[in-house]
Amino acid sequence: MPLALIPSPSQGVWHLGIIPIRAYALCFIVGIAVGVWLSERRWRARGGEKGTISDIAVPGVIFGLIGARLYHVITDWQIYFGDRAIKKPYQALFIWEGGLSIWGAVALGGVGVWLACRRRGLSLGAVGDTIAPGIAFGQAIARWGNWFNQELYGSPTTLPWGLEIDQAHGGRPGVLYHPTFLYESLWDVALGFGLILAGRRFTLRHGRLFALYVAGYTLGRFWIEGLRIDPVGGVDHAVTFLGLRINQWTSIVLFLGALVYLWVTRNKDAEEILVSASYKQDGSYEQDGGAAAEPTPLTDQDDAAADTRRAPGSS
């Protein structure tokens, strides 16, 4: 028996009276909170308005949750619909049972962020670059929700850090599995720090740091996904194409798309708007229809000056 095996959690739900407290949901909430907190600090360090990221996060999170669940239901529709369904159709709404996809979260969450940026007159690329490390760290925390749900595990392994899985969740007695949730969590932590360092070392504006996040995440997700044995896209087996799982193909497409974006925007150096047109010096906003000053664009030189004013420990 390995000395460093990862045991299965004894439970993933606690009850506060009649109210269920689910570890899966808590991990996602903490992940979102950490991501918003870090992104807010980074936005202020660039010279942006206080509270902007927190406000933008509201539609981003709402749209993101919808997108995360939609992607799961679309790719795993056989679980809920059809002759071989193992769950009732209405259970597609039970997000606490697992099944929130990062692909759908980023895609539809990006729509929510775009709408908020458009309303405020802010540069979407600047916001994307700011929140990229926070997304990575948030994902790292949220992945632990999969441990509580005993999902997102890989093939059997004899490695010392093998993961125990109960029989009720597909495991076999005495067999340990690759803790792919842990691999991805650690990869995301490393990616988050790497993005912060890259942002300080290089001039990655206009969405280029966000594109680097996409490339870095999909690179790790590709090999981690290859270890998984859960039936993504099917009921008792994963749907594959040319020997690769659905999420591996998604990783390839997004990775290539990120590289193309980095190349196309490599010389882009236009000004980015970090301060809303309706923002006043006292921290308030003009009401809709009121007179507002022209947006205040901040250039990369302004960002560099803001970096020199950053308090110790800021990122």
Backbone torsions as a table, in degrees:
resi	resn	phi	psi	omega
1	MET	NA	122.6	-179.8
2	PRO	-56.5	146.1	-177.5
3	LEU	-79.5	-22.8	-173.4
4	ALA	-116.6	28.0	-178.9
5	LEU	-63.6	154.7	178.9
6	ILE	-99.0	113.9	-177.7
7	PRO	-74.9	157.6	173.4
8	SER	-73.4	143.6	176.9
9	PRO	-66.6	141.6	-178.4
10	SER	-68.0	-28.7	176.7
11	GLN	-160.0	158.4	179.4
12	GLY	-123.2	3.6	-179.5
13	VAL	-136.3	132.7	173.7
14	TRP	-122.7	151.8	-176.3
15	HIS	-114.5	126.7	173.9
16	LEU	-102.7	87.9	-170.5
17	GLY	70.6	-120.7	178.0
18	ILE	-96.7	0.9	-176.9
19	ILE	-93.7	119.7	177.9
20	PRO	-79.1	130.8	175.7
21	ILE	-106.3	109.5	-173.9
22	ARG	-100.6	128.5	-179.0
23	ALA	-61.1	-36.3	-179.8
24	TYR	-58.0	-47.0	-179.7
25	ALA	-68.7	-39.0	-179.6
26	LEU	-62.1	-40.7	179.5
27	CYS	-62.1	-40.6	178.9
28	PHE	-67.7	-40.0	-179.5
29	ILE	-65.3	-44.7	178.6
30	VAL	-64.0	-41.2	178.7
31	GLY	-60.8	-43.3	178.1
32	ILE	-64.1	-43.9	-178.7
33	ALA	-61.7	-44.6	179.4
34	VAL	-64.0	-43.2	179.4
35	GLY	-61.8	-42.5	179.7
36	VAL	-68.1	-42.0	179.6
37	TRP	-59.8	-48.6	-179.5
38	LEU	-65.2	-42.5	-178.9
39	SER	-65.0	-37.1	177.3
40	GLU	-62.3	-43.0	178.5
41	ARG	-63.8	-42.7	-179.5
42	ARG	-66.2	-37.9	179.1
43	TRP	-65.7	-43.1	178.2
44	ARG	-64.8	-36.9	179.5
45	ALA	-65.8	-27.2	177.4
46	ARG	-82.3	-8.0	-179.5
47	GLY	102.2	10.7	179.9
48	GLY	-79.3	173.8	-177.1
49	GLU	-76.9	142.6	176.6
50	LYS	-65.5	134.8	177.5
51	GLY	87.8	-6.2	-177.4
52	THR	-62.3	-49.6	-177.5
53	ILE	-64.0	-39.4	178.9
54	SER	-60.9	-40.9	179.0
55	ASP	-68.5	-43.0	-179.3
56	ILE	-66.4	-30.0	-177.2
57	ALA	-64.6	-28.2	-176.8
58	VAL	-60.4	-58.3	177.4
59	PRO	-66.6	-32.1	179.5
60	GLY	-61.7	-44.4	-179.4
61	VAL	-69.2	-43.4	-179.4
62	ILE	-60.8	-50.9	178.6
63	PHE	-63.9	-37.8	-178.5
64	GLY	-63.4	-42.6	178.7
65	LEU	-63.4	-41.3	178.1
66	ILE	-62.8	-46.4	-179.9
67	GLY	-64.5	-38.8	-179.8
68	ALA	-62.1	-42.1	-179.8
69	ARG	-73.7	-38.8	-180.0
70	LEU	-60.4	-44.0	-179.4
71	TYR	-61.9	-42.7	179.2
72	HIS	-62.2	-47.1	-177.2
73	VAL	-66.6	-37.9	-179.7
74	ILE	-67.4	-44.8	-177.2
75	THR	-79.7	-23.7	179.7
76	ASP	-117.2	36.9	-173.3
77	TRP	-60.7	-28.0	-177.7
78	GLN	-65.7	-18.2	177.8
79	ILE	-69.6	-31.5	-173.2
80	TYR	-110.4	-21.5	-174.6
81	PHE	-132.1	152.8	177.6
82	GLY	99.3	176.6	-175.4
83	ASP	-67.1	-27.1	-175.3
84	ARG	-102.3	12.3	-178.1
85	ALA	-60.3	137.8	178.7
86	ILE	-104.0	-3.0	176.2
87	LYS	-133.7	159.5	177.4
88	LYS	-74.8	149.8	180.0
89	PRO	-53.7	-38.4	-178.0
90	TYR	-67.9	-17.6	178.4
91	GLN	-72.6	-8.2	174.1
92	ALA	-63.8	-17.6	179.1
93	LEU	-88.1	-8.9	-174.5
94	PHE	-84.2	78.7	-175.9
95	ILE	-67.2	-21.1	-179.3
96	TRP	-71.6	-12.1	178.1
97	GLU	-85.3	2.2	-177.3
98	GLY	101.9	166.8	178.4
99	GLY	100.5	53.7	173.3
100	LEU	-121.0	114.4	-174.7
101	SER	-92.8	132.8	177.8
102	ILE	-64.4	-31.5	-179.9
103	TRP	-61.1	-49.8	179.8
104	GLY	-68.0	-34.2	-179.6
105	ALA	-63.9	-46.8	-179.2
106	VAL	-69.7	-40.4	-177.7
107	ALA	-64.1	-57.3	-177.3
108	LEU	-78.3	-30.8	174.8
109	GLY	-62.5	-35.0	176.7
110	GLY	-63.0	-33.0	176.7
111	VAL	-64.5	-43.7	177.9
112	GLY	-61.9	-41.7	178.3
113	VAL	-66.2	-40.4	179.2
114	TRP	-61.8	-43.2	179.2
115	LEU	-62.1	-42.2	180.0
116	ALA	-66.8	-40.6	178.7
117	CYS	-65.8	-40.5	179.6
118	ARG	-63.5	-40.6	-179.7
119	ARG	-64.2	-36.1	-178.8
120	ARG	-89.6	-12.7	-178.4
121	GLY	77.9	30.4	-178.3
122	LEU	-100.0	157.7	178.4
123	SER	-77.2	120.8	-178.7
124	LEU	-62.8	-38.7	-179.9
125	GLY	-61.4	-40.3	179.4
126	ALA	-64.3	-41.3	178.3
127	VAL	-65.8	-43.0	179.7
128	GLY	-60.1	-43.2	178.5
129	ASP	-64.4	-34.8	-178.0
130	THR	-69.9	-40.7	-173.3
131	ILE	-89.3	-8.7	-175.8
132	ALA	-55.1	-51.7	178.9
133	PRO	-62.1	-37.1	179.3
134	GLY	-63.1	-36.5	176.9
135	ILE	-63.3	-43.5	-179.3
136	ALA	-61.9	-46.6	179.4
137	PHE	-66.2	-37.9	178.0
138	GLY	-62.7	-40.3	177.4
139	GLN	-63.5	-39.7	-179.0
140	ALA	-58.6	-40.0	179.5
141	ILE	-75.0	-43.2	-177.0
142	ALA	-62.8	-31.1	-178.7
143	ARG	-60.0	-24.1	179.5
144	TRP	-69.1	-16.5	173.7
145	GLY	-64.3	-31.1	177.3
146	ASN	-67.6	-31.0	176.9
147	TRP	-65.6	-44.1	179.0
148	PHE	-64.2	-33.4	179.2
149	ASN	-86.2	-2.7	-178.0
150	GLN	53.1	55.9	178.1
151	GLU	-137.4	176.1	-180.0
152	LEU	58.8	51.9	175.8
153	TYR	-117.4	162.0	-174.4
154	GLY	-102.8	-160.9	-177.9
155	SER	-71.2	165.1	178.3
156	PRO	-57.8	146.8	-179.0
157	THR	-146.6	156.6	174.5
158	THR	-108.6	9.9	179.0
159	LEU	-65.2	151.0	-176.9
160	PRO	-58.8	-28.0	-177.5
161	TRP	-98.3	28.6	177.4
162	GLY	-59.7	153.1	-175.5
163	LEU	-104.5	131.0	173.5
164	GLU	-80.2	138.7	176.7
165	ILE	-130.9	130.2	178.9
166	ASP	-65.6	155.1	178.0
167	GLN	-62.4	-31.8	179.7
168	ALA	-64.2	-19.5	-179.3
169	HIS	-111.0	16.9	174.5
170	GLY	101.1	-0.4	-179.4
171	GLY	-82.8	166.5	177.5
172	ARG	-119.9	144.3	-179.1
173	PRO	-57.5	132.5	177.8
174	GLY	78.7	-0.2	-178.7
175	VAL	-105.2	134.8	176.5
176	LEU	-109.1	152.8	-173.9
177	TYR	-127.3	155.4	175.5
178	HIS	-61.3	125.8	177.7
179	PRO	-81.4	74.9	-175.1
180	THR	-63.0	-27.5	175.6
181	PHE	-61.5	-38.5	179.7
182	LEU	-71.4	-41.2	177.4
183	TYR	-57.4	-45.3	-178.7
184	GLU	-69.5	-36.8	178.1
185	SER	-61.2	-46.5	179.7
186	LEU	-65.9	-39.3	177.9
187	TRP	-61.4	-41.9	-178.9
188	ASP	-66.2	-37.9	177.4
189	VAL	-62.5	-47.9	178.8
190	ALA	-61.6	-39.5	179.0
191	LEU	-64.0	-42.3	179.8
192	GLY	-59.0	-47.5	178.4
193	PHE	-65.9	-38.0	178.6
194	GLY	-62.6	-38.7	178.9
195	LEU	-66.3	-40.3	178.2
196	ILE	-61.8	-45.4	179.7
197	LEU	-65.4	-42.0	179.5
198	ALA	-64.1	-38.2	179.1
199	GLY	-65.5	-31.9	178.5
200	ARG	-80.5	-32.5	-175.0
201	ARG	-83.5	-36.0	-175.5
202	PHE	-121.3	162.4	176.9
203	THR	-89.5	91.2	-177.6
204	LEU	-114.0	84.9	-179.6
205	ARG	-112.1	-179.1	175.2
206	HIS	57.3	38.9	175.6
207	GLY	86.8	0.9	-177.2
208	ARG	-70.5	-34.9	177.5
209	LEU	-68.6	-36.2	176.6
210	PHE	-65.6	-39.7	177.3
211	ALA	-63.1	-36.5	177.1
212	LEU	-65.1	-36.7	174.8
213	TYR	-60.8	-46.5	-179.4
214	VAL	-60.4	-45.5	-179.6
215	ALA	-64.0	-44.1	-178.8
216	GLY	-66.6	-41.6	-179.3
217	TYR	-67.2	-46.7	-177.3
218	THR	-66.6	-30.6	177.0
219	LEU	-62.3	-45.4	178.3
220	GLY	-71.4	-39.8	-177.2
221	ARG	-63.3	-32.5	-177.8
222	PHE	-60.4	-50.8	-176.4
223	TRP	-76.8	-31.1	177.4
224	ILE	-67.7	-40.5	179.0
225	GLU	-61.4	-33.0	-179.9
226	GLY	-66.4	-17.5	178.6
227	LEU	-87.0	-18.5	-173.0
228	ARG	-72.1	150.5	178.5
229	ILE	-123.6	1.2	-179.9
230	ASP	-72.3	150.6	-172.4
231	PRO	-81.8	70.3	177.0
232	VAL	-68.1	125.1	179.0
233	GLY	90.3	-8.8	-179.9
234	GLY	-141.1	-176.8	-179.3
235	VAL	-92.3	-47.6	-178.3
236	ASP	-120.8	6.9	176.7
237	HIS	-158.8	154.8	179.7
238	ALA	-79.5	142.6	175.9
239	VAL	-79.7	127.0	-178.7
240	THR	-125.4	160.5	175.8
241	PHE	-140.0	121.4	-176.4
242	LEU	54.5	36.8	175.2
243	GLY	83.9	0.4	-178.8
244	LEU	-116.0	147.2	179.2
245	ARG	-76.1	164.0	-178.8
246	ILE	-53.8	-48.5	-176.5
247	ASN	-68.3	-24.3	175.1
248	GLN	-70.6	-40.0	176.1
249	TRP	-65.7	-38.5	176.0
250	THR	-61.2	-41.5	178.9
251	SER	-61.2	-43.0	-179.2
252	ILE	-62.4	-47.1	-177.9
253	VAL	-62.3	-46.4	-178.6
254	LEU	-69.1	-35.7	177.7
255	PHE	-62.2	-47.2	178.6
256	LEU	-64.9	-39.4	177.8
257	GLY	-61.9	-39.6	178.6
258	ALA	-64.7	-41.3	179.0
259	LEU	-63.9	-41.9	178.4
260	VAL	-61.9	-43.6	180.0
261	TYR	-62.4	-43.5	179.0
262	LEU	-59.8	-39.3	-179.1
263	TRP	-71.6	-45.0	-177.0
264	VAL	-64.4	-35.7	-176.2
265	THR	-99.4	14.0	-174.0
266	ARG	-60.4	-28.8	-178.4
267	ASN	-108.0	7.0	-178.1
268	LYS	-72.0	124.8	-177.4
269	ASP	-140.4	25.1	178.9
270	ALA	-66.5	162.7	179.5
271	GLU	-66.9	148.3	177.3
272	GLU	-115.6	136.3	-179.1
273	ILE	-89.9	115.6	-179.5
274	LEU	-108.7	-11.5	-178.9
275	VAL	-121.1	124.6	-177.9
276	SER	-62.7	147.3	-179.6
277	ALA	-60.8	-30.7	-175.4
278	SER	-92.7	5.3	-178.1
279	TYR	-79.4	133.0	179.1
280	LYS	-104.7	165.2	179.6
281	GLN	-64.4	-27.6	-179.3
282	ASP	-83.6	3.7	176.4
283	GLY	91.6	-0.3	179.9
284	SER	-96.2	177.6	-179.1
285	TYR	-125.0	150.9	172.7
286	GLU	-67.5	143.3	174.7
287	GLN	-71.5	155.6	178.4
288	ASP	-55.7	131.3	179.2
289	GLY	93.0	-13.0	179.5
290	GLY	-80.6	165.4	178.9
291	ALA	-70.0	141.1	-180.0
292	ALA	-138.7	147.4	178.6
293	ALA	-74.3	165.7	177.2
294	GLU	-67.4	149.5	178.3
295	PRO	-57.2	148.2	179.4
296	THR	-102.4	100.2	-179.7
297	PRO	-76.5	140.5	176.3
298	LEU	-114.0	130.3	-178.5
299	THR	-91.5	178.0	177.8
300	ASP	-63.1	-29.9	176.7
301	GLN	-65.7	-38.1	177.3
302	ASP	-64.6	-39.6	178.9
303	ASP	-62.9	-40.4	179.7
304	ALA	-64.0	-39.1	178.6
305	ALA	-65.8	-36.8	178.3
306	ALA	-65.7	-35.2	179.7
307	ASP	-62.8	-34.6	-179.4
308	THR	-71.1	-19.5	179.3
309	ARG	-94.2	-2.0	-176.8
310	ARG	-63.4	134.0	179.9
311	ALA	-69.2	151.5	177.7
312	PRO	-54.3	133.7	178.3
313	GLY	93.9	-10.6	179.4
314	SER	-72.3	156.0	179.2
315	SER	-145.9	NA	NA
